[in-house]
Amino acid sequence: MKFKRILLKLSGESLMGEQDYGISPAMLAQYAKEIKAAKDKGAEIAIVIGGGNIFRGLQGAAKGMDRVQGDYMGMLATVINSMALQAELEKQGVKTELLGGLAIEPICKESSGKRIQQALAENKVVLIGGGTGNPYFTTDTASSLRAIEMKADVILKGTRVDGIYTSDPEKDSSATKYSTLTYEEALSKQLKIMDLTAFALCQENNMPIYVFDMNTEGNLQKVVEGEHIGTLVSKTE
């Protein structure tokens, strides 16, 4: 197995499926099945999900809402998404633990590296909602922070695209895919992989980022077992 301990980052929008907003039961079931299959192969998995399918703090701020209040609303949206995926994983027979950047009794305890590692040692999939627990930080930054805290081998960023391209492949048919990139190359090419705070955390702590298509059946298991189907961003190629 190439990646034993992983932090899986999913966007909130990915949970919408074909819907315009909210949570698709079909997408929940599909993701839970993929996560269970990877776990059954021996992977230790923690998950951070965005909240954009429910609420985005920045969009609220753009419409005149207080940014801090909007960001806290966004954090609660990530907790809702985490609870939904937790319920589906449990339904499929996977033991889980929900932690949060915000402690919300009786739903979740406050996240820490020690608590994440303890839950993994108990053979649980760990879901981490609530972002970092602070406004002005994204769930990308939360993913970087949690991955470093739990001593993950890699951040797996599950998207609907099979890697990082020279430009948006959904808009530019001439876009070409990168197999590997260094942190410096990604920055110099201004490739929007994560926000700059999250990316800097990964670069400073030598945390690899692997971008892949999460929506294709079997891909998560392929990645953890070492099949190169996406794009790896790391210190050296």
Helices and strands as residue ranges (DSSP letters): E 5-10, G 13-16, H 25-40, E 44-49, H 57-62, H 67-91, E 96-100, E 109-110, H 113-121, E 125-129, H 139-149, E 154-159, E 164-165, E 177-178, E 180-182, H 183-188, H 196-204, E 209-213, H 219-224, E 231-234
